[in-house]
Amino acid sequence: MEYNLADLFESVVDVASDREALVHLDHPGTGAERRLTYAELDAAANRIAHHLIDSGIRPGEHLGLHLYNGVEYLQTVLACLKARIVPVNVNYRYVEEELVYLYRDADLVALVFDAEFADRVAGALPRTPGLRHLLCVGPGTPGGPGTGPGTGTGVATGPGTATGAAGVPGAVAFADAEAAGSPERGFPARSGDDQFIIYTGGTTGMPKGVMWRQEDLFFAGLGGGAPTGEPVRTPEELAERVAAGGTGITFFPTPPLMHGTSTLTAFIGFNFGQRVVLHRKFVPEEVLRTIEKEKVTSVSLVGDAMLRPLIDALSGPLKGTDCSALFSVSSSGAIMSETVRRQFRELVPNAMLLNNFGSSESGFNGTATEDSGPERGFRIRVNSRTRVVDPATHEPVTAGEVGRVAQCGHVPLGYYNDPRKTAETFFTRDGERWVLLGDMATVDADGVVTVLGRGSQCINTGGEKVYPEEVEQALKAHPDVYDALVAGVPDATWGNHVAAVVQLREGAARPSLADIQGHCRTRLAGYKIPRQLVITESVRRSPSGKADYRWAREVAVAADRP
């Protein structure tokens, strides 16, 4: 056996078949619930894998997942891995033009989509001739949940052949495909070289597909390299650990699975024979009810944008919710600020709060130290494969010098369909492959890395460099500020000035720019203090909570015009 994700999953199934693997609790108030053991999830994935093979999808071809969270998402990923088809995540917020770009850039030949997105999918089809097989998930499709037994539409031969599920030409109902597929395995041999593609970006440019060998992804982002504990030495050892260990850990990835981190979190749970809980969408009150009901031990989310609503619910309508089983709350993609962490600890003192650092291009790099905050910055104890290097020479920087975070060893092959960007981001040094991340950082004499922020978002004001994340942490410590983004706005005197785009707490008094500046002056150097304040009804973020800096800059620039 190799370090292939489907092989590893099946080895876990064989020693943990009766354990509960996946729970999907829908909301609000529908009562819809689906629970699968490892054996049941394996059989469900086999059914879809056989359907895809029987429909002519070949090993190495690409299938898009245009779905909300649900059993079907992870079932389809597993099906792809079993059949050696490459899964590709699709951002469900994309409009038709963006979908056309991604479908074509990723060379998708198949697509699994939620019925809710049928209009957008149908609109994109005439310009994506490579898409030849479609599966539709959800109510309103023949055989879909809540619609009764399906009549079946057969195997589509290509878009436009007939009116299909949800009115999308040629689409097959997912439930019908699942019912017709064999629950047995019987797949050809797989390899650790089989690929897994994670599309990333889109708020500062067109999305890019990060190409991972599955063996590299296992060690970089799926627990194989053991950020805590011992690394997995052989593929067979994973199942041995599961057989020898117990249950009791429940992972709850709350962001959308279409962002890589949540899917990887779910697979970490599967790799160690534990349970994974899902909601279709993030609703704070429902998340807390599930934490109590399912005795969730580990929640993953994205920064203050997700943690603050949980705090508000715990302080208000869901005060007294039992979160005693909760052991850890981890964030990646955005920082949980010091102020928000303190508020959560007061409500749930038993839970560790972990600001993890990583990316689609690197997997897991490290976890922030306890003294991270506005005063000392975002400080990370990184793994042994992470360095801060000079972006021009790729040599390690000296202590205190600014460079870019880089990682070696188990790194991606590059960006799909983008040799130029691949050459800019990946390099070889001393015979080892490296990835150069976009994050600027320094390193101290003890090897602790202080992340300054994305280089592309750095604001040059009067020759000084300001990283938005640092200012945002200071802003969110203000009692009236609920959320904030920081952007640079062109300035005749300074080149750019720092602008704060702020969402206030409900019922808060409107602060003046002077109020905000006075608050920040105790936490930041003078050149970092915002020179402009824009109050907005809500701060725009992705469904996972990632900052939309392009939007913030547009808002600030528009507000600065006379």
Order of alpha helices (4+ residues) and beta strands (2+ residues): alpha-beta-beta-alpha-beta-alpha-beta-alpha-beta-alpha-beta-beta-alpha-beta-beta-alpha-alpha-beta-alpha-beta-alpha-beta-alpha-beta-alpha-beta-beta-beta-beta-beta-beta-alpha-beta-beta-beta-beta-beta-alpha-beta-beta-alpha-beta-alpha
